[in-house]
Structure formats: structure tokens, C-alpha cells
Amino acid sequence: MAMLVFIVGDSGEGKSTSFRNLNPDETFIVNSDQKALPFKSFKTKYNIEKGNYAQTSSYPEVIAAMKAANKNAAIKTLIVDTFTRIGTDYIMSPNFRQTKGFEKWSHLAGDLYDVINIINDRLREDLIVYLVCHPYTAQDEFGNMSKKIAVQGKQLEKFTLESFSSIVLYTNIKKAPGQPNEFTFSGENNNNSAKVPMELLENNEIPNDLVILNTKIREYFEI
């Protein structure tokens, strides 16, 4: 099974910027948000001709891209940016909106659940897969508020996506007067669903750079 990692955060908090230092010869990006990536020369580094890029939010095409990346032994990092967009476009598609009844929500849950199962059951063990996600704020029966990975439909909420990975990192921005903002990923459970294995990260925090995070993960799990 591949190593599944969730990166969770709102727009503009450094999720996509964390790809900037990755080696494009060892990285495959599925750009489901279908927007320009926020680092210099991304189109030169990642494109269809190089075989390390797909721009789609279509569920079948995302699956096909993941399988293509898996077949290329040179690829060590696979990114889906964002997993949230796949679900959003799914429910906004004409076919979904024109279909009546609750059965369509079961199909949605099943298809997105299959993405997780493919990562955990069928992709190479030396592959680190990042599913980039947006959060939503949930309220429990006691009125306590906390952030979780945003999903579409009640059935997916029951699955609790965080349970399929041992690493769930949330974006964090440190602000200091007169200083540039510092963007990090945090595994500290602070009213959210973040989690990391013991001793993976110092103080449960790391710069938003997937090169650094990849190194930590590979050393820790001996990948």
C-alpha cells in the first residue's frame, strides 16, 4: 500500500506552494482544481508531455492518472490537488443534478471511497500520496466546534476520511509584526482532526515544503 497523507487548509494557506521544491522527475500532480500552480515555471516542470501531470476533476480520469503514476517506477510522490474539488464537481455535474433520489449520493460516496481504497490497497509501497483537502467546521452534540476534512454528503461523513491515514496535517500561518508570514503544516490536534505518529515531527510542526516532509516520512517509515 502507498503512504496516504492528508494536507488540509483553506485557500491561500500554502497547500499548493508546498510542491515548489519537489523534483518533477519523481512527482506526479493531478491538478483537479485546474488552476495555475503558485510557483515559478510550473508549466515547464509539470505537463502532459513529461508524463507527470493531469488536469482534471473527473473521477474516472483521476483514477486513470493515479494508475499511470503508479506504473512509472520513477514517480515517488503523487499529489491530488484538491481531493475536495473532485467531490464538488461530481455533485455539480449535469448528470448528478438531473438524477433524482438518494441513490446518487451512494454512488458519490462509493466512488470517492474507492479513491482511498486504491491508494491504500493497490498503489506501490514506495509511493507517498498527498490528498490536498479543504476543511469544514463541525459541531458535536455538546456544541463544541472543530475542523474536519470537508466532504460532500452524509455518507462520506460516516467514513471519517482521517481514519484512513496516520498523517493528517493542517495549514498554519505564523504572523509577526514587521516580519513575513511563516507558512507551516501542523499535526497538533487543536480543535481539528490533525494527527501525526509520535516523533515524526519536532513539536508536531514542519515548514510547508513537501521535500522536507517526504524525507521525514521516508526515514520514519523506512520507505
C-alpha positions as CSV (number, residue, x, y, z in Angstrom):
1,M,0.0,0.0,0.0
2,A,1.1,3.6,-0.6
3,M,1.6,6.1,2.2
4,L,-1.5,8.3,2.3
5,V,-1.2,11.8,3.7
6,F,-3.9,14.4,4.1
7,I,-3.0,18.1,3.8
8,V,-5.9,20.3,4.9
9,G,-6.3,24.0,4.7
10,D,-8.3,26.9,3.3
11,S,-7.4,28.7,0.1
12,G,-4.2,30.8,0.2
13,E,-2.7,29.0,3.2
14,G,0.2,27.4,1.4
15,K,-1.0,24.0,0.4
16,S,-0.1,24.1,-3.3
17,T,3.0,26.2,-2.6
18,S,4.4,23.3,-0.7
19,F,5.0,21.4,-4.0
20,R,7.5,24.1,-5.2
21,N,10.8,22.2,-4.4
22,L,9.8,18.7,-5.4
23,N,11.7,17.0,-8.2
24,P,9.4,16.9,-11.2
25,D,11.1,13.8,-12.5
26,E,9.8,12.0,-9.3
27,T,6.5,13.7,-8.9
28,F,3.1,13.4,-10.5
29,I,0.4,16.1,-9.9
30,V,-3.3,15.7,-10.5
31,N,-4.5,19.3,-10.7
32,S,-8.2,18.8,-10.1
33,D,-8.6,22.4,-9.1
34,Q,-7.5,23.2,-12.7
35,K,-5.7,26.4,-11.8
36,A,-2.2,27.7,-12.2
37,L,0.1,26.3,-9.5
38,P,1.7,29.0,-7.4
39,F,5.3,28.6,-8.2
40,K,7.6,29.7,-11.0
41,S,7.7,27.7,-14.3
42,F,5.2,25.1,-13.1
43,K,4.1,24.5,-16.7
44,T,7.6,23.7,-17.7
45,K,8.1,21.4,-14.8
46,Y,4.7,19.7,-14.9
47,N,2.9,18.9,-18.2
48,I,1.2,16.1,-20.0
49,E,4.2,15.7,-22.4
50,K,6.5,14.9,-19.5
51,G,4.0,12.3,-18.2
52,N,3.9,13.8,-14.7
53,Y,0.7,15.9,-14.9
54,A,-3.0,15.6,-15.4
55,Q,-5.6,18.5,-15.2
56,T,-9.0,17.0,-14.4
57,S,-11.6,16.7,-11.7
58,S,-13.4,13.8,-13.4
59,Y,-13.5,10.8,-11.1
60,P,-12.6,8.2,-13.8
61,E,-9.8,10.4,-15.1
62,V,-8.3,11.0,-11.7
63,I,-8.3,7.2,-11.1
64,A,-6.6,6.7,-14.5
65,A,-4.0,9.3,-13.7
66,M,-3.2,7.7,-10.3
67,K,-2.8,4.3,-12.0
68,A,-0.5,5.9,-14.7
69,A,1.7,7.4,-11.9
70,N,1.8,4.1,-10.1
71,K,3.1,2.3,-13.2
72,N,6.0,4.7,-13.5
73,A,8.6,3.5,-11.1
74,A,10.4,6.8,-11.2
75,I,7.4,8.6,-9.6
76,K,7.8,8.7,-5.8
77,T,5.3,11.4,-4.9
78,L,1.7,11.6,-6.1
79,I,-0.4,14.7,-5.4
80,V,-4.2,15.2,-5.9
81,D,-4.9,19.0,-5.5
82,T,-7.6,19.0,-4.4
83,F,-9.5,15.9,-3.4
84,T,-12.3,18.3,-2.3
85,R,-12.8,19.6,-5.9
86,I,-13.4,16.1,-7.2
87,G,-16.4,15.8,-4.9
88,T,-17.6,19.3,-5.6
89,D,-17.5,18.9,-9.4
90,Y,-19.1,15.4,-9.1
91,I,-22.3,16.9,-7.4
92,M,-22.3,19.9,-9.8
93,S,-22.3,17.8,-12.9
94,P,-25.5,17.8,-15.0
95,N,-25.8,14.0,-14.7
96,F,-25.8,14.2,-10.9
97,R,-28.2,17.2,-10.7
98,Q,-30.6,15.6,-13.1
99,T,-30.7,12.3,-11.3
100,K,-33.4,12.0,-8.6
101,G,-33.4,10.1,-5.4
102,F,-30.8,9.3,-2.7
103,E,-29.1,6.6,-4.6
104,K,-26.9,9.1,-6.4
105,W,-25.4,10.1,-3.1
106,S,-24.5,6.4,-2.5
107,H,-22.7,6.4,-5.9
108,L,-20.8,9.5,-4.9
109,A,-19.7,8.1,-1.6
110,G,-18.7,4.8,-3.2
111,D,-16.7,6.4,-5.9
112,L,-14.7,8.7,-3.6
113,Y,-14.3,5.9,-1.1
114,D,-12.8,3.8,-4.0
115,V,-10.1,6.5,-4.5
116,I,-9.0,6.0,-0.9
117,N,-9.0,2.2,-1.2
118,I,-7.0,2.3,-4.4
119,I,-4.3,4.3,-2.6
120,N,-4.3,2.1,0.4
121,D,-4.6,-1.3,-1.3
122,R,-3.3,-1.1,-4.9
123,L,-0.6,1.6,-5.2
124,R,3.1,0.9,-4.7
125,E,4.6,0.9,-1.2
126,D,7.3,3.3,-2.1
127,L,4.8,6.0,-3.2
128,I,3.7,8.8,-0.9
129,V,0.3,10.1,-1.9
130,Y,-0.9,13.6,-0.8
131,L,-4.6,14.3,-0.9
132,V,-5.0,18.0,-0.5
133,C,-8.3,19.0,1.1
134,H,-10.3,21.9,2.3
135,P,-11.7,21.9,5.9
136,Y,-15.2,22.5,7.3
137,T,-16.2,23.3,10.8
138,A,-18.3,20.7,12.5
139,Q,-20.4,20.9,15.7
140,D,-20.9,18.0,18.0
141,E,-23.9,17.2,20.2
142,F,-22.4,19.3,23.0
143,G,-21.9,22.4,20.8
144,N,-18.1,22.0,20.6
145,M,-16.7,23.2,17.2
146,S,-13.8,21.6,15.4
147,K,-12.4,21.4,11.9
148,K,-12.5,18.3,9.8
149,I,-11.9,17.3,6.2
150,A,-14.7,18.7,4.1
151,V,-16.8,16.0,2.3
152,Q,-19.9,16.0,0.2
153,G,-22.8,14.0,1.5
154,K,-23.7,12.5,4.9
155,Q,-22.5,9.0,3.9
156,L,-18.9,10.2,3.5
157,E,-19.1,11.9,6.9
158,K,-19.7,8.5,8.4
159,F,-16.5,7.1,6.9
160,T,-14.3,9.8,8.6
161,L,-11.6,10.2,5.9
162,E,-9.0,10.9,8.6
163,S,-9.2,7.3,9.8
164,F,-7.6,6.1,6.6
165,S,-4.3,7.7,7.3
166,S,-1.9,8.1,10.2
167,I,-0.9,11.6,9.0
168,V,-3.3,14.5,8.8
169,L,-1.7,17.9,8.6
170,Y,-3.4,21.3,8.8
171,T,-2.1,24.5,7.4
172,N,-0.8,27.1,9.8
173,I,0.3,30.7,9.3
174,K,2.5,32.4,11.9
175,K,2.3,36.2,11.8
176,A,4.8,38.6,13.5
177,P,4.8,42.4,13.3
178,G,7.2,43.6,10.6
179,Q,8.1,40.0,9.5
180,P,6.9,38.0,6.5
181,N,4.3,35.4,7.3
182,E,5.6,31.9,8.1
183,F,3.7,29.1,6.5
184,T,3.8,25.7,8.1
185,F,1.9,22.4,8.4
186,S,0.8,21.3,11.8
187,G,0.0,17.9,13.2
188,E,-1.2,19.4,16.5
189,N,-4.8,18.5,17.3
190,N,-6.0,22.0,18.1
191,N,-9.8,21.8,17.6
192,N,-9.2,20.0,14.4
193,S,-8.6,16.4,13.1
194,A,-4.8,16.7,12.8
195,K,-2.6,13.8,13.8
196,V,0.9,12.5,13.3
197,P,2.8,9.5,14.6
198,M,4.9,10.0,17.7
199,E,8.3,11.7,17.0
200,L,7.6,12.1,13.3
201,L,7.8,15.9,13.5
202,E,9.6,18.0,16.0
203,N,6.8,19.9,18.0
204,N,4.3,18.4,15.5
205,E,5.1,21.1,13.0
206,I,7.1,21.4,9.8
207,P,7.7,24.1,7.0
208,N,5.2,23.8,4.2
209,D,7.7,22.1,1.9
210,L,6.9,18.6,0.8
211,V,10.6,17.8,0.2
212,I,11.2,18.2,3.9
213,L,8.1,16.2,4.8
214,N,8.9,13.4,2.3
215,T,12.3,13.0,3.9
216,K,10.8,12.8,7.4
217,I,8.2,10.2,6.3
218,R,10.6,8.0,4.4
219,E,13.1,8.0,7.3
220,Y,10.4,7.3,9.9
221,F,8.6,4.5,8.0
222,E,11.8,3.2,6.3
223,I,10.2,3.6,2.8
